Amino acid sequence: MAVPFRQFVVKVNSRCNLACDYCYMYEAADQGWRRQPVTAAPRTLRRTAQRIGEHAATHRLSAVSVVLHGGEPLLTDPDDLGAFVHEVRARVPAGCAVRATVQTNGVLLTERRLRALAGHRIRVGLSLDGGLAHHNRHRIDHAGRPAWAGIRRAARLLAEPGHRAGYAGVLCVIDLESDPVEVYESLLRLDPPALALLLPHGNWTTPPPGLPGGLPDPAAARPTPYGDWLCAVFDRWWRDDRRRVRIRLFQECVALLLGLPAAGEALGLQPFDAVVVETDGSIEQVDALKTAYPGATETGLDVFRHPFDAALRHPGVVARQDGRAALAEDCQRCPLVEVCGAGHYAHRYREGHGFRNPSVYCADLQRLIRHVAAALRRAADPEAAPVAGAAP
């Protein structure tokens, strides 16, 4: 049975004021952004709001999440963003909460913009790669100038008491060239309420930095640089900070190991419930799939002619909601499958074989999950000896 969409990623701009060299939107296999209107027209946003309200009413949703995205969404005036969110709130049925967030690189964030966003009850998520200038060396503008000064200003503004209620958290893409504990501690100094540590988007055909491509020899040990990086941060967070700051990946891992539900793209078998609306009104799957091949996100649908329910029937969406049955046979047999869930869907792709493969991060995820499981065992029984490589 299809699970309704609850997260609507709305592209209000298709261009960005930065030129980050690892960006999965502009530097990946899919260059469809070049054909998109630079900004979403008012009629496109009105129709999108109507379709969100229609979907919420059809499925009697108690809440929906609207993520204002791009490109860089703050290239649009915050009052225009607020008008769209107001339209969504007017369209959903009574009792359905609309949680709105703008995901920004922060360079254009100012006191005035923050006040305007807060007035429309739009929270702010900040994308950066650490709390020091050298962590953000990949984040540059189109002239090659570092963006760190603007990012730091944004982080300081959001952490101020008058703005903190609207601070959704920080998204941070892992860079193996950065020391994990240094990155974590530098982010803590920016005082975010939550952190999302993201694996760089890659797959078996186009592997992420530091990992070999091609399916591995089952008899050969595969390196786990990302698992090691995450384990180093987990140990520091688990020991000192787990009540101070939320780290989504770690919290989801702990919940799944304890048999609790957890919603996210990186772990677990829960059906995925996010959909994207491009600036021309096209309904697409999530942007991470753009790293697989050109057109991977396309559904052939748009908000002018189709309800979101039509996207629920798209084969790509069906596969992401089919749980264990959609996984590679090796994954289905794995003792960690209920926790790992084969990882992020985009990371499973292999040219000529589609997405029915383990994650390119399979070994890294196993490393992290077993490490977190060992920490949970020690918390339950401090005298228990660690068991190397044991599954939970």
PyMOL commands that set and color helices and strands:
alter all, ss='L'
color gray80, all
select helices_A, chain A and resi 32-35+42-58+73-75+78-91+111-119+133-136+148-159+164-166+180-189+225-241+248-257+287-291+308-312+315-320+323-326+329-333+337-340+345-348+362-380
alter helices_A, ss='H'
color red, helices_A
select strands_A, chain A and resi 7-11+63-69+97-104+122-127+167-173+194-198+246-247+274-277+282-284+298-302
alter strands_A, ss='S'
color yellow, strands_A
deselect
rebuild
show_as cartoon
